[in-house]
Structures are given as structure tokens and as C-alpha cells.
């Protein structure tokens, strides 16, 4: 079986298991160009517009032979798929749970949102943003409860909420970075 046929077969399997529709818009030929294809975890596959160019970037989650979890981004350059970014979970101890793209601040550029678990009771949220020519980590927060993204103040932009046992912390994007806006008494999860 050729590599492209294997990719098509994997995508068809994804349909049977109910994976995200954005996965199915990625041609099998594109997937076959990824050098580390055998490490791609198809649960973590998305495409998004990070720089407003309307040329989609391919975002993938990878799990290598030593079970290190990574997030990688690929872009088209001269008709080839080129890796432009890779982030490995801390010390290889973290497990990637979800990765997707979302325009948090409604500026027309999507950010990469990644949820990780570390140890038995720690949830980590990392947000990567395209800045001029590369992707950089613009938010990293962890807590025992799962972080949430929600528009708390109805301004059209999503805030990051870390629901702690003692305090819930609310962070918002100020145009350059996420800043702590306030701490509130803990309550039940805002989104179920």
C-alpha cells in the first residue's frame, strides 16, 4: 500500500469514529508529506489560518517512540509542506489531550489552543500565537481543574479561566499578552 493510500484509509477510519470535520478537509496527499507521519496522532489534527493569509497551516499532535507528546505546525512553502514550529510537552511528562485553532481575541487570526495533562491532577493550557514570522507561546497556565475559554465580560473576546480550589483566576488578552484581570471565589464549572 502506498503512503497516500494509507492516509486515505486512516481518514476514512476517522469518519467512522466521529472526529472533527476539519480533519476531513485535509487532503491525504498533504498528510503524506509529513516527515514524521508515523508519529502523527490523528486525534490531534487541524488546519487554521494563523496569519490572516487564508493559506491554511496544518496543526498536528505527535507522539514519538518514547511517548513524548508534541504539537507541530506546518505551512506551504514553494509547494512543499515545511515544519515551522514544534513544541514538546514539559520533560516529556505531559500528555496532549486536545489541540485546535480558535480566534480568541477576534482579530481575524487564529491561535493554537492545546490542553495537556501532567501527573494525576494537573491540567495545563497553552496558547500559541503567530507573531510576524513565527509562533510563540503567549499563555501557559495550570490548575487541578480543567481550564476554560469563555467570554466573561461580553466584549467578544474569550478569557482564560483557571478554576482553582481556592481561587478562580481570569486572564484576558490585552493586545500583547494575557494578563490577570481578577481572582474570584471558586464556583462550579462555567461550561459543562
ChimeraX commands (.cxc) that place a marker at each C-alpha (Angstrom):
marker #1 position 0.00,0.00,0.00 radius 0.5
marker #1 position 1.30,3.44,-0.88 radius 0.5
marker #1 position 1.71,6.09,1.78 radius 0.5
marker #1 position -1.10,8.20,0.25 radius 0.5
marker #1 position -3.49,5.22,0.29 radius 0.5
marker #1 position -2.68,4.60,3.95 radius 0.5
marker #1 position -3.51,8.24,4.74 radius 0.5
marker #1 position -6.83,7.99,2.91 radius 0.5
marker #1 position -7.68,4.81,4.81 radius 0.5
marker #1 position -6.85,6.48,8.14 radius 0.5
marker #1 position -9.04,9.47,7.31 radius 0.5
marker #1 position -11.93,7.15,6.45 radius 0.5
marker #1 position -11.50,5.43,9.81 radius 0.5
marker #1 position -11.72,8.82,11.47 radius 0.5
marker #1 position -15.13,9.38,9.89 radius 0.5
marker #1 position -16.34,6.16,11.49 radius 0.5
marker #1 position -15.15,7.32,14.92 radius 0.5
marker #1 position -16.67,10.80,14.68 radius 0.5
marker #1 position -13.61,13.04,14.51 radius 0.5
marker #1 position -13.73,16.76,13.72 radius 0.5
marker #1 position -14.91,17.75,10.21 radius 0.5
marker #1 position -11.83,19.98,9.79 radius 0.5
marker #1 position -9.75,16.80,9.64 radius 0.5
marker #1 position -11.55,15.62,6.53 radius 0.5
marker #1 position -10.77,18.75,4.54 radius 0.5
marker #1 position -7.06,17.91,4.74 radius 0.5
marker #1 position -6.05,16.03,1.58 radius 0.5
marker #1 position -4.31,12.69,2.14 radius 0.5
marker #1 position -1.52,13.92,-0.15 radius 0.5
marker #1 position -0.75,16.70,2.33 radius 0.5
marker #1 position -0.58,14.27,5.25 radius 0.5
marker #1 position 1.77,12.01,3.30 radius 0.5
marker #1 position 4.27,14.89,3.08 radius 0.5
marker #1 position 4.82,14.98,6.86 radius 0.5
marker #1 position 8.22,13.51,7.59 radius 0.5
marker #1 position 7.14,12.11,11.00 radius 0.5
marker #1 position 3.88,10.67,9.67 radius 0.5
marker #1 position 4.20,7.51,11.74 radius 0.5
marker #1 position 4.15,9.71,14.89 radius 0.5
marker #1 position 1.09,11.76,13.95 radius 0.5
marker #1 position -1.82,11.17,16.29 radius 0.5
marker #1 position -4.84,11.71,14.06 radius 0.5
marker #1 position -6.97,12.75,17.04 radius 0.5
marker #1 position -4.92,15.96,17.07 radius 0.5
marker #1 position -5.15,17.22,13.54 radius 0.5
marker #1 position -6.46,20.59,12.46 radius 0.5
marker #1 position -5.90,23.33,9.96 radius 0.5
marker #1 position -6.17,27.02,10.62 radius 0.5
marker #1 position -5.30,30.48,9.36 radius 0.5
marker #1 position -2.68,31.77,11.78 radius 0.5
marker #1 position -1.52,34.84,9.85 radius 0.5
marker #1 position -4.62,36.07,8.01 radius 0.5
marker #1 position -3.28,34.98,4.62 radius 0.5
marker #1 position -6.10,32.44,4.12 radius 0.5
marker #1 position -3.42,29.82,3.37 radius 0.5
marker #1 position -4.13,27.09,5.92 radius 0.5
marker #1 position -1.50,25.88,8.33 radius 0.5
marker #1 position -1.60,22.23,9.31 radius 0.5
marker #1 position -1.51,21.67,13.07 radius 0.5
marker #1 position -0.75,18.16,14.31 radius 0.5
marker #1 position -0.16,16.34,17.56 radius 0.5
marker #1 position 2.74,13.91,17.55 radius 0.5
marker #1 position 3.65,11.04,19.85 radius 0.5
marker #1 position 7.16,9.68,19.34 radius 0.5
marker #1 position 8.64,6.27,20.19 radius 0.5
marker #1 position 9.38,7.35,23.76 radius 0.5
marker #1 position 5.78,8.63,24.11 radius 0.5
marker #1 position 6.80,12.29,24.20 radius 0.5
marker #1 position 3.85,14.42,23.13 radius 0.5
marker #1 position 4.39,17.38,20.81 radius 0.5
marker #1 position 2.43,19.97,18.84 radius 0.5
marker #1 position 3.78,20.90,15.40 radius 0.5
marker #1 position 2.71,23.39,12.73 radius 0.5
marker #1 position 3.35,23.04,9.01 radius 0.5
marker #1 position 2.99,25.60,6.22 radius 0.5
marker #1 position 3.23,25.50,2.43 radius 0.5
marker #1 position 6.49,26.98,1.11 radius 0.5
marker #1 position 7.36,26.61,-2.57 radius 0.5
marker #1 position 4.73,23.88,-2.99 radius 0.5
marker #1 position 6.21,21.80,-0.16 radius 0.5
marker #1 position 4.95,21.23,3.35 radius 0.5
marker #1 position 7.52,22.68,5.76 radius 0.5
marker #1 position 7.56,22.40,9.53 radius 0.5
marker #1 position 7.64,25.89,11.03 radius 0.5
marker #1 position 7.09,25.14,14.71 radius 0.5
marker #1 position 7.32,22.32,17.23 radius 0.5
marker #1 position 6.60,22.30,20.95 radius 0.5
marker #1 position 7.27,19.33,23.22 radius 0.5
marker #1 position 5.39,18.84,26.47 radius 0.5
marker #1 position 7.48,19.63,29.54 radius 0.5
marker #1 position 10.16,16.99,30.12 radius 0.5
marker #1 position 8.15,14.54,28.08 radius 0.5
marker #1 position 5.96,14.06,31.17 radius 0.5
marker #1 position 2.86,15.72,29.78 radius 0.5
marker #1 position 0.14,14.13,27.68 radius 0.5
marker #1 position -1.54,16.08,24.92 radius 0.5
marker #1 position -5.31,15.88,25.35 radius 0.5
marker #1 position -6.65,18.30,22.70 radius 0.5
marker #1 position -5.37,20.76,20.12 radius 0.5
marker #1 position -7.41,23.06,17.92 radius 0.5
marker #1 position -7.45,26.56,16.45 radius 0.5
marker #1 position -9.59,29.41,17.66 radius 0.5
marker #1 position -9.58,33.20,17.23 radius 0.5
marker #1 position -9.59,34.13,20.92 radius 0.5
marker #1 position -9.35,37.90,20.56 radius 0.5
marker #1 position -11.46,38.21,17.39 radius 0.5
marker #1 position -8.67,39.91,15.41 radius 0.5
marker #1 position -9.06,37.60,12.40 radius 0.5
marker #1 position -6.02,35.46,13.27 radius 0.5
marker #1 position -6.46,32.08,14.89 radius 0.5
marker #1 position -4.39,30.91,17.83 radius 0.5
marker #1 position -3.37,27.32,18.58 radius 0.5
marker #1 position -5.05,26.08,21.74 radius 0.5
marker #1 position -3.56,23.00,23.40 radius 0.5
marker #1 position -4.74,21.17,26.50 radius 0.5
marker #1 position -2.32,18.85,28.32 radius 0.5
marker #1 position -2.37,16.74,31.47 radius 0.5
marker #1 position 0.60,16.38,33.74 radius 0.5
marker #1 position 0.60,13.84,36.51 radius 0.5
marker #1 position -2.57,12.72,38.17 radius 0.5
marker #1 position -4.25,16.05,38.91 radius 0.5
marker #1 position -2.78,18.84,36.81 radius 0.5
marker #1 position -4.34,20.31,33.68 radius 0.5
marker #1 position -2.26,22.64,31.52 radius 0.5
marker #1 position -3.47,25.10,28.90 radius 0.5
marker #1 position -1.03,26.54,26.35 radius 0.5
marker #1 position -1.89,29.12,23.72 radius 0.5
marker #1 position 0.41,29.79,20.78 radius 0.5
marker #1 position 0.10,32.89,18.59 radius 0.5
marker #1 position 1.65,33.76,15.24 radius 0.5
marker #1 position 3.76,36.91,15.61 radius 0.5
marker #1 position 5.36,38.46,12.50 radius 0.5
marker #1 position 7.20,35.35,11.33 radius 0.5
marker #1 position 6.95,32.65,13.98 radius 0.5
marker #1 position 4.72,31.03,16.58 radius 0.5
marker #1 position 5.28,31.85,20.20 radius 0.5
marker #1 position 3.81,30.74,23.49 radius 0.5
marker #1 position 1.59,33.58,24.75 radius 0.5
marker #1 position -0.14,31.79,27.63 radius 0.5
marker #1 position 0.63,28.87,29.88 radius 0.5
marker #1 position -1.46,28.10,32.92 radius 0.5
marker #1 position -2.18,25.05,35.00 radius 0.5
marker #1 position -4.55,24.02,37.72 radius 0.5
marker #1 position -6.17,20.95,39.20 radius 0.5
marker #1 position -9.40,21.63,37.29 radius 0.5
marker #1 position -9.62,21.91,33.52 radius 0.5
marker #1 position -9.03,25.46,32.19 radius 0.5
marker #1 position -11.89,27.12,30.31 radius 0.5
marker #1 position -12.19,29.65,27.49 radius 0.5
marker #1 position -15.29,31.82,27.79 radius 0.5
marker #1 position -16.34,35.42,27.11 radius 0.5
marker #1 position -16.93,36.51,30.69 radius 0.5
marker #1 position -17.33,40.26,30.12 radius 0.5
marker #1 position -19.29,40.12,26.80 radius 0.5
marker #1 position -16.65,42.06,24.84 radius 0.5
marker #1 position -16.48,39.43,22.08 radius 0.5
marker #1 position -13.06,38.17,23.22 radius 0.5
marker #1 position -12.53,34.94,25.12 radius 0.5
marker #1 position -10.98,34.99,28.56 radius 0.5
marker #1 position -8.96,32.15,30.06 radius 0.5
marker #1 position -10.30,30.87,33.35 radius 0.5
marker #1 position -8.22,28.70,35.65 radius 0.5
marker #1 position -10.62,27.21,38.18 radius 0.5
marker #1 position -8.60,26.59,41.30 radius 0.5
marker #1 position -9.72,25.11,44.57 radius 0.5
marker #1 position -9.10,28.33,46.48 radius 0.5
marker #1 position -9.48,30.99,43.77 radius 0.5
marker #1 position -10.52,31.10,40.13 radius 0.5
marker #1 position -8.24,33.33,38.06 radius 0.5
marker #1 position -9.47,35.14,34.95 radius 0.5
marker #1 position -6.94,36.20,32.28 radius 0.5
marker #1 position -7.65,38.32,29.21 radius 0.5
marker #1 position -5.68,39.34,26.12 radius 0.5
marker #1 position -4.54,42.97,26.21 radius 0.5
marker #1 position -3.21,43.04,22.64 radius 0.5
marker #1 position 0.28,41.81,23.59 radius 0.5
marker #1 position -0.12,39.19,26.30 radius 0.5
marker #1 position -2.61,37.58,28.64 radius 0.5
marker #1 position -2.88,39.44,31.92 radius 0.5
marker #1 position -4.58,38.50,35.17 radius 0.5
marker #1 position -7.79,40.54,35.34 radius 0.5
marker #1 position -9.20,39.26,38.60 radius 0.5
marker #1 position -9.44,36.47,41.10 radius 0.5
marker #1 position -12.82,35.27,42.30 radius 0.5
marker #1 position -14.15,32.74,44.76 radius 0.5
marker #1 position -14.30,29.25,43.27 radius 0.5
marker #1 position -17.56,28.05,41.84 radius 0.5
marker #1 position -18.85,25.24,39.71 radius 0.5
marker #1 position -17.52,24.97,36.19 radius 0.5
marker #1 position -18.87,27.69,33.92 radius 0.5
marker #1 position -19.25,25.33,30.94 radius 0.5
marker #1 position -20.30,21.73,31.25 radius 0.5
marker link #1:1,2 radius 0.2
marker link #1:2,3 radius 0.2
marker link #1:3,4 radius 0.2
marker link #1:4,5 radius 0.2
marker link #1:5,6 radius 0.2
marker link #1:6,7 radius 0.2
marker link #1:7,8 radius 0.2
marker link #1:8,9 radius 0.2
marker link #1:9,10 radius 0.2
marker link #1:10,11 radius 0.2
marker link #1:11,12 radius 0.2
marker link #1:12,13 radius 0.2
marker link #1:13,14 radius 0.2
marker link #1:14,15 radius 0.2
marker link #1:15,16 radius 0.2
marker link #1:16,17 radius 0.2
marker link #1:17,18 radius 0.2
marker link #1:18,19 radius 0.2
marker link #1:19,20 radius 0.2
marker link #1:20,21 radius 0.2
marker link #1:21,22 radius 0.2
marker link #1:22,23 radius 0.2
marker link #1:23,24 radius 0.2
marker link #1:24,25 radius 0.2
marker link #1:25,26 radius 0.2
marker link #1:26,27 radius 0.2
marker link #1:27,28 radius 0.2
marker link #1:28,29 radius 0.2
marker link #1:29,30 radius 0.2
marker link #1:30,31 radius 0.2
marker link #1:31,32 radius 0.2
marker link #1:32,33 radius 0.2
marker link #1:33,34 radius 0.2
marker link #1:34,35 radius 0.2
marker link #1:35,36 radius 0.2
marker link #1:36,37 radius 0.2
marker link #1:37,38 radius 0.2
marker link #1:38,39 radius 0.2
marker link #1:39,40 radius 0.2
marker link #1:40,41 radius 0.2
marker link #1:41,42 radius 0.2
marker link #1:42,43 radius 0.2
marker link #1:43,44 radius 0.2
marker link #1:44,45 radius 0.2
marker link #1:45,46 radius 0.2
marker link #1:46,47 radius 0.2
marker link #1:47,48 radius 0.2
marker link #1:48,49 radius 0.2
marker link #1:49,50 radius 0.2
marker link #1:50,51 radius 0.2
marker link #1:51,52 radius 0.2
marker link #1:52,53 radius 0.2
marker link #1:53,54 radius 0.2
marker link #1:54,55 radius 0.2
marker link #1:55,56 radius 0.2
marker link #1:56,57 radius 0.2
marker link #1:57,58 radius 0.2
marker link #1:58,59 radius 0.2
marker link #1:59,60 radius 0.2
marker link #1:60,61 radius 0.2
marker link #1:61,62 radius 0.2
marker link #1:62,63 radius 0.2
marker link #1:63,64 radius 0.2
marker link #1:64,65 radius 0.2
marker link #1:65,66 radius 0.2
marker link #1:66,67 radius 0.2
marker link #1:67,68 radius 0.2
marker link #1:68,69 radius 0.2
marker link #1:69,70 radius 0.2
marker link #1:70,71 radius 0.2
marker link #1:71,72 radius 0.2
marker link #1:72,73 radius 0.2
marker link #1:73,74 radius 0.2
marker link #1:74,75 radius 0.2
marker link #1:75,76 radius 0.2
marker link #1:76,77 radius 0.2
marker link #1:77,78 radius 0.2
marker link #1:78,79 radius 0.2
marker link #1:79,80 radius 0.2
marker link #1:80,81 radius 0.2
marker link #1:81,82 radius 0.2
marker link #1:82,83 radius 0.2
marker link #1:83,84 radius 0.2
marker link #1:84,85 radius 0.2
marker link #1:85,86 radius 0.2
marker link #1:86,87 radius 0.2
marker link #1:87,88 radius 0.2
marker link #1:88,89 radius 0.2
marker link #1:89,90 radius 0.2
marker link #1:90,91 radius 0.2
marker link #1:91,92 radius 0.2
marker link #1:92,93 radius 0.2
marker link #1:93,94 radius 0.2
marker link #1:94,95 radius 0.2
marker link #1:95,96 radius 0.2
marker link #1:96,97 radius 0.2
marker link #1:97,98 radius 0.2
marker link #1:98,99 radius 0.2
marker link #1:99,100 radius 0.2
marker link #1:100,101 radius 0.2
marker link #1:101,102 radius 0.2
marker link #1:102,103 radius 0.2
marker link #1:103,104 radius 0.2
marker link #1:104,105 radius 0.2
marker link #1:105,106 radius 0.2
marker link #1:106,107 radius 0.2
marker link #1:107,108 radius 0.2
marker link #1:108,109 radius 0.2
marker link #1:109,110 radius 0.2
marker link #1:110,111 radius 0.2
marker link #1:111,112 radius 0.2
marker link #1:112,113 radius 0.2
marker link #1:113,114 radius 0.2
marker link #1:114,115 radius 0.2
marker link #1:115,116 radius 0.2
marker link #1:116,117 radius 0.2
marker link #1:117,118 radius 0.2
marker link #1:118,119 radius 0.2
marker link #1:119,120 radius 0.2
marker link #1:120,121 radius 0.2
marker link #1:121,122 radius 0.2
marker link #1:122,123 radius 0.2
marker link #1:123,124 radius 0.2
marker link #1:124,125 radius 0.2
marker link #1:125,126 radius 0.2
marker link #1:126,127 radius 0.2
marker link #1:127,128 radius 0.2
marker link #1:128,129 radius 0.2
marker link #1:129,130 radius 0.2
marker link #1:130,131 radius 0.2
marker link #1:131,132 radius 0.2
marker link #1:132,133 radius 0.2
marker link #1:133,134 radius 0.2
marker link #1:134,135 radius 0.2
marker link #1:135,136 radius 0.2
marker link #1:136,137 radius 0.2
marker link #1:137,138 radius 0.2
marker link #1:138,139 radius 0.2
marker link #1:139,140 radius 0.2
marker link #1:140,141 radius 0.2
marker link #1:141,142 radius 0.2
marker link #1:142,143 radius 0.2
marker link #1:143,144 radius 0.2
marker link #1:144,145 radius 0.2
marker link #1:145,146 radius 0.2
marker link #1:146,147 radius 0.2
marker link #1:147,148 radius 0.2
marker link #1:148,149 radius 0.2
marker link #1:149,150 radius 0.2
marker link #1:150,151 radius 0.2
marker link #1:151,152 radius 0.2
marker link #1:152,153 radius 0.2
marker link #1:153,154 radius 0.2
marker link #1:154,155 radius 0.2
marker link #1:155,156 radius 0.2
marker link #1:156,157 radius 0.2
marker link #1:157,158 radius 0.2
marker link #1:158,159 radius 0.2
marker link #1:159,160 radius 0.2
marker link #1:160,161 radius 0.2
marker link #1:161,162 radius 0.2
marker link #1:162,163 radius 0.2
marker link #1:163,164 radius 0.2
marker link #1:164,165 radius 0.2
marker link #1:165,166 radius 0.2
marker link #1:166,167 radius 0.2
marker link #1:167,168 radius 0.2
marker link #1:168,169 radius 0.2
marker link #1:169,170 radius 0.2
marker link #1:170,171 radius 0.2
marker link #1:171,172 radius 0.2
marker link #1:172,173 radius 0.2
marker link #1:173,174 radius 0.2
marker link #1:174,175 radius 0.2
marker link #1:175,176 radius 0.2
marker link #1:176,177 radius 0.2
marker link #1:177,178 radius 0.2
marker link #1:178,179 radius 0.2
marker link #1:179,180 radius 0.2
marker link #1:180,181 radius 0.2
marker link #1:181,182 radius 0.2
marker link #1:182,183 radius 0.2
marker link #1:183,184 radius 0.2
marker link #1:184,185 radius 0.2
marker link #1:185,186 radius 0.2
marker link #1:186,187 radius 0.2
marker link #1:187,188 radius 0.2
marker link #1:188,189 radius 0.2
marker link #1:189,190 radius 0.2
marker link #1:190,191 radius 0.2
marker link #1:191,192 radius 0.2
view
